Amino acid sequence: MIKRLSKHGNSLALVIDRGVLDLLKIDARTPLEITTDGELLLISPVRDAARQARFRRALAAANKKYGPMLQRLAKAE
């Protein structure tokens, strides 16, 4: 998707399509974190700490259970 910035007072605004907002479950009240690596602009919804902790535990469990198999698959040609 290619977007252009819109003039908004003395600033510029990025309009996010409703479908993307619905997919990410964000609305006008959702806090967004904006970061950059110097070349890319990354915009992501801020999620609560408890949810992040649950995700990290689930990811660690999946990596423990399936990590070796996924590594073998990645090395296979």
C-alpha positions in Angstrom: 0.0 0.0 0.0 1.4 3.4 -1.0 0.2 6.4 1.0 0.9 10.2 0.8 1.0 12.5 3.8 -1.8 15.1 4.1 -1.5 18.7 5.3 -3.0 19.0 8.8 -2.5 22.6 10.1 1.3 23.2 10.3 1.9 19.4 10.3 1.6 16.4 8.1 -0.8 13.5 8.8 -0.8 9.9 7.7 -4.4 8.6 7.1 -4.7 4.9 8.0 -7.5 3.0 6.1 -10.4 1.6 8.2 -9.4 -2.0 7.2 -5.9 -1.6 8.6 -7.3 -0.1 11.8 -9.8 -2.9 12.2 -7.1 -5.5 11.5 -4.8 -4.0 14.2 -7.7 -3.4 16.5 -6.8 0.3 17.0 -8.9 3.4 17.0 -8.4 7.1 17.7 -7.8 6.4 21.4 -5.1 3.8 20.9 -1.7 5.0 21.9 0.8 4.4 19.1 4.6 4.0 19.4 6.6 5.6 16.6 10.2 4.4 16.1 12.7 4.5 13.4 15.9 2.7 12.4 17.1 5.8 10.5 15.5 4.6 7.2 12.1 3.2 8.1 9.3 4.6 10.1 7.7 2.0 12.3 4.2 2.7 13.9 2.8 0.1 16.2 0.0 0.1 18.8 1.1 0.1 22.4 -0.1 -3.0 24.2 -0.3 -3.5 27.9 2.6 -5.1 29.8 0.6 -8.2 30.9 -0.3 -9.0 27.3 3.3 -8.6 26.2 4.4 -10.9 29.0 1.9 -13.6 28.0 3.1 -13.3 24.4 6.8 -13.6 25.4 6.0 -16.7 27.5 4.1 -18.3 24.7 6.9 -17.5 22.2 9.5 -19.0 24.5 7.4 -22.2 25.0 7.0 -22.5 21.2 10.7 -21.9 20.6 11.6 -24.5 23.2 9.2 -27.1 21.7 9.7 -26.5 18.0 12.9 -24.5 17.8 15.3 -27.4 16.8 12.8 -28.7 14.2 12.5 -25.2 12.7 16.2 -24.8 12.6 16.6 -28.0 10.7 13.9 -26.9 8.3 15.6 -23.6 7.7 18.9 -25.4 6.9 17.2 -27.9 4.5 17.4 -27.1 0.8 
